[in-house]
Amino acid sequence: MSSLMGNVPTGRPRGRPKGSKNRVAKQPKTSTTITRTARPVGRPRKFPKLLEDISTPPVSLPKRGRGRPRKIPVAQAAPAAGTPVTPANPPESTTTTPLDSPSLQFVNSQPAGDANRPTQLQGLAAGASLQSSATFGGSVRPLAPSQDAYANVSHQTTSNVQHPHDLDLGLSNTHVLVTGGAGLIGSYVVSLFLTAGALVSSLDIAYPLETTTTPNFDTEGHERRLQRVHADVSDVAQFRQAWAFATRSFGVVHCCVALASLDLSVLPQTDSLCDMDPATWQRVLNVNVGGTFTTSQLWLRGIREAAASPQQAAALKNTSLIIIGSEAGHFGVRTQAAYAAAKSAVQYGLMQSLMADAPRIWAKARVNSVAPGPVDTPRYREECRVAEAQGMHWVESQATVALRQPVPMEAVAKSVVFLASEAWSGHVHGQILNVDSGKQGKLMWAREECD
């Protein structure tokens, strides 16, 4: 503190002289103005320039010239002050530390003799364990992983991890039973299952009656993997006999496709329910609902019997039931209410009941339904040609259909095979797969009816 008045005292001395018992006399107050010069409160703080200065404790080295001792991070115990540091590597050599991830490494890329720059990080791979070395004044110190900024990152690399994807359907040697296998869509379904390597039992009323008791294998190109059996799903006793005959050849039925039904194209249609024959109603329900019920029951009973035997249970795979419904089960059919009611019954009420029932019999047993829209079969094309004046093709396949086209038979068959495969749809259960080209309902009125 300085004063503008020279030696004039500016205040009382702090304390008292050594050995004196008397206090210093209090100085009189004056009106002199005193100016004090400001001085800095503290020394400016120096921030570290290196990341290592923040994350590691400093170590003092001997002074080199002017200035304060240099602080460097170390991985091991710090040497005593004044002790020279022995270089780990010659300063003129290039030090490279490979890491777990091949895309991440610290490299001392500075030329020999340039001892004032730290090593550089080349490449950064998330999740890799970082190890490096720092060069200062010709000395090399490794940086411990625990002191590194990325030490807390999970140590796991993905460069050497392979992710194989098995796209096989896994249907080889799976016994698949298809009801209605001789029909237009059914024959396509049978063909795709054979291509997938399955053992196929095709049951249909169109096959000769003697095939119920005499094996009828198709050996051409299938190596006895296809058998045809006469079966009538509306006759419970005869259908059970045909089912038992099929299992004697290929064993328990793992996967069942309940496709047999009376198609809308073979049923008489009336302009109103008022004119429907009650016998037609009963016949449609007997075949389409009763036949699907019998098929589902025999499949589930076979799974239960196999599950009770440890040897047969170990061989169970692709345990699945696929019920073939229809878009008519969603939207109805004004001219054939029996067909719509039957399809709605099996794809909703029966399928959802089995959804809760089947897993209690076998944990991996699944039940789903496929609901096709208008399918592009030769029979459908003929119907459209006959009803061309009424615009049947536009009404059924374009007016309320987003893709403006009927469904190919192959698309329906592939959907069935997809649901049968445990490898592809093992967690699809209790669902209705709509294969209808995006159909959104029925056309209620024709344009000419509204004029």
N, C-alpha and C positions, 0 to 999 in steps of 0.2 A: 504494500500500500504506500502510495506516495502522497505528498502534501504540497500545495502551492505556497505555503508560508515557511518553507525551509525547515529550521529546527524547532519551530513552535510545537509543543506537544499537542497532539490531537485527541488524547484520551488518557485514561489512567493505565499504568502498567498492569499487566496481568500477573497476579500473584504478588509476593513480596520477596525482597532480597534474602539470600541464604544467610542464616544466622541473625537476622533482624527480627526483633519482637514487635516493632512498631509498624503500623500500617503506613503506607505512603499517603501523604496529604492529598486530599481531593482537589483536583484542578478546578479553577473557576471556569464557569461557562462563558464562552465567547460567541460572538455572532459571526465568526469567520466561516465562510462557505468553503467546504472541502470537496474537491473533485477526486473521485476514485476511478482508476482505470479498470476496465473490465478484462477479465481473463477467462480463458475457456474453463468450463466446469470439469470436463474430463477429456481424455484422449479419444480422438475419433476411433470408432470400432472398425476393425478390419474383418471383412467377411471372407471366408475361405473360397478359393477359386476352384477347388477340386471337390468332386463328390465324396472322395475318400476322407477329406478333412472333416466332413460332417458325421460320417458313420463310424469313424474309428478314433481311438484315443491318440493324442499327439505324443510324440517322443522328441526330446531335445537332443540335438547333435552338437558337436563342437562348432563354434563360430567359424564361419568362413568369410573372412574380411569384415566389412562393415555390416551393420544390421544385426537383427536378432537371429537366434538359431532357427534353422529351418525345421518345420514339423512335417513328418511323413507318417502315413498309416502303415502299420505292420500287422502281420498275421500271428506272429509268435510273441514271446515276452520281449519287452523293450530292453535294449542293452543299456548298461550304465553310462552315465554321461562321461564323455571323453573317450569312450571305447570305440575304436574304428570298426565300421561294418564291413564284413568280408563279402565281396560280390559272390552271388550264387552262380552267375553265368558271366562269361567274358562280355564286356560292354560292346565289343564290336560284332558279336553274333546276334542273330535274330531269334527271339524266343517266341515260340508258338505253343499254346496250350490247347489241345483239342478238347472239345466238350462232348457231352452225351448227344447233343443234337448236331448233326454234321453241318448245319447252316449257321452255327454260332461258335465263334472263337475270338479270343483276345490275342492280338498280335502286336509285338513291339516293332512297329513299322518305321521307326525313326532311324536315320543313318547313324553309324558308329560315331561316337564323339558328341552327339547332341544329347546331353544328359539333363536338359532342363524341361523336357516335355514328357508327359506320362504316356503310357501305352494307349492305343486306340482300340475301340470296340468295333469289330467288323462283323456285321450280320447280327440280327437279334431274333431269336426263336423263343416264343413264349413258353414258359414251363421248363426251360433248361436250367441246369445248375451252373452258375457263373463262377469261373475261376480265372484269375488274371495275374499279371505281374506288373509292378510299377517300377520305373527306372528313375533314380534320382542320383546325380553325381557319380554315375558309373556303378551304382549298387542296385541290385534287383531284390525286391521283396515280394513274395507271393501274397495275394489278397485272399484272406480266408473266406470261404463261402458264407459262413455265419455273419460276416461283417459286410457282405455285399448287399447292395440295394435290392437285389432280386432273390435273396436267400430264402424268403418266405413263400416264394412261388412254388406251387406243387411241382415236384420233379417227375415229369412224365413226358416222354417224347413220343411222337407219332410217325416219325420218318420211317421206322422199320416195322410199324404195325400194319398188318394186312387185314383187309376186311372182305373175306370171300363171301360171295352171295350165291347160294345154291338156288337156281331157278327151276330145278326139277319139281314136277308136280307131286312126286312121291306116291304115285298111284300104282306102281309096279306090283303085280301079284295081289292087288286088292280085289276082293270079290265084290263086284258091282252088279246089282240086279235092277233091271229097267223094265217097268211095266209099260205096255204100249210100244215095245221096241221095234215093231214092224211098221209103225206109222211114218208119216213124212218127217216129222221132227224127231221121233224116236229113233229111226234108223241113223240119223245124223249124230244123235247123242251116243249111240252104240259105237259108231265108227270112231269118234273122238276118244272114247274110253279105251278102245283097242289100241289106238295109236299111242296112248299114254302108258301102255303095258299092263292094263288091268285084266282080270279074269271076268268076263261079262256073261251074265245070264239074261237073255232077252225073252221076256214073257209077253205073249200076245195071243189074242183070240184068233188071229188070222193064220197062225201056224197049224199044221196038220194035227189032228187029235192024237195020233200015235206018239207024238213027241213028248207026251206026258209020261210015258213009261219007257220009251226007247230013246237012248241018248242021240242027240242030233248036233254033232259038232261041226263047226265050219273050220276045216283045217287049211283052207286056201289062204296062205300068207299070215295066219294067226296062230299056228302051232297049237291047235286045240284049246284056244283061249276064249272061244265063243260057243255057247250052246243056246239053242232055240227050244223053247218049251211052250206048248199050248196052254193057255190059261185064260179063264174068264173071271174078271175081278168081281162081277156081280154074283157069282156062284161061290159062296164061301167055302163049301166042302171041296169043290174041285180046285179052287185056287190054293187052298192049303196043301193039297196033294201035289200040285205043280211046284209050290215053294219048297216042299220037302225034297222033291226030286232034284231041284237045282242045287240044294245044299249038299246032296250026296256026292256031287261031282266036284264042287269048288269049295265046300266047307261053309262056315257061317257067313251070312251076308254082312259085310262091313258097311257098305254104302248102298242105299236104295233110292231110286228115282221113281216117284209115284207120278207117272205121266199118263197112264191109261185113263181115258174119259171119252164121253161123247162130245165131239166137236160141234161148235155152233153151225158149221157149214152142213152138217148132216141132220140137223134138227128142224122140224117144221116151225115156221114163224108166223105169228098172227099180228094183225094190226093193233090188237089190244089184249090184255089179260082176260077180258070178258070172253074171248073166243078160244082160249087155250083148253086143250083136252086134259083133264085131270090125270089120265094115264101117262101122258107125256111128262107131266110134272113129276109123277112118281118114278118113272123110268129114269129120268135124268138124275134125280137125287139118289136113286139106288146105285147107279153106276158111278157117278162123279163124286158123291159124298161117301156112300157105303163102301165102294171099292177102295177109295183112298184110306178110309178108316181101317179096313182089313189089311191093307198093305202096311200101314204104319204099325199096326198091332203086331203082325208077324215079324217085322224088322226089330222092334223093341224087345219082343220076347226072345229072339235069337241072341241079341246083345246081352240080355240078362242071363241066359243060360251059359254063354261063353264067359261072362264075368265071374261066374261061380266056379269055374275051373281054372286053376292057376296056369296051366299050360295053354289053354285057349285064350285066357285074358292077356297073356304076354304077347300073343300074336295079333291082338286087336289093333287096328289102325284105320284112319280115315272113317271113323264111325260117324256117319252122316245120313240124314234123310232130307231129300229135296222134293218138295211138293210143288207140282206145276199148277199154278193158278192162272189168272188172266186179268187183263185190264178191265174186263167186264165185272170182275169182283170189286173194283173201285167205283166204276161209273154206271154199272147196270146196263141192261139191254132192253129197250122198250118192247121189242117184238119177241123176246124169248127170256122172260123173267126167271124161268127155272134154271137156265144155264148160269145166269148172273148170280142167283142165290146160291147155287152149288159151289161156284168158284169162290165166292165170298166166304162161305162156310169153311172151306178147307184152308184157304190162305190167311184167314184171320182166326176164327174160333179154334179150329183144330191145331193149326201150327203154333199158336201162342199157348195153347194148353200143353202141347208137347214140349215147348220151350222150357217149361218149369218141370216137366216130368222126366224127360230123357236124362239130364245130368244126375238125377238121383239113382238111375239104373247104372250108368257108367259116366264117370266124371268128364270124359271128353266127347260124349255123344252130343251132336249138334243137329238142330232142325231149322231149316230155312225154306223159303218159297221163292219161286221165280214167276213173275207176272208179265208175260209177253203182251205186246200190243198186236195189231194186225200183222201177221207173219206172211212174208212173201213166198207162199207155196204155189205150186201149179193150180191147186184148187181155188186159192184166193184170186189168182189172176183170171180164172174162168168166171168166177162170180162177178168180178169187176167188169168183164166184157159183156156179160149178160145184162147187168144193171148199169150199163154205160149211160143210158138216157137219164137215170136218176143221179148220175154223178157219184156212184158209190166210192170210187177210188178217192175222189176229192173229199168226200164226207168222212171216210174212215181213216185216211192216211195223210191228209194235208190240212184240212180246215182247222183242226185243233192239235196238230202235231208239229212240234218245233222243227224237226229235221225234214219234214214234208216228204216222208217216204216210209214204206212198210219196213218191218224188221226182217233182216235176212235170217234164214234158218240157222246158219252157222253161228250167228250172234247169240241165239238162244242156247244152242248146244254148248258153246264155250262158257256161258254163264253157269250152266249146270256143272260142268267139269271144274270150274273155279271153286264153287261152293263145296264140291266133293273133296277137294284137296285140303287136307289138314295143314300142309305146309304153306298154302297160300291163304286160306281163310280159316285158320284154326281158332280165331277169336270172333268170327262172324256167326252169330247165333240168334235165332228168333227174329230174323229180318225178312222183309219182302224186297227182292231185287227186281225193280221195274225195268224191263227191257222193252221199251215201247217207243223209242225215238223221241221221247219228250212229250208224250201225249198228255194233254191237260183237261180232258173231259170229253163229253159228247155234244155234238151239234144238236140243239133242241128243235130248231125250226129251219126248214129250207127257205131260201129267199122267196120262191114262188108262193109258199104257204103264208107269207106275211103280207103279200100284196092285196 
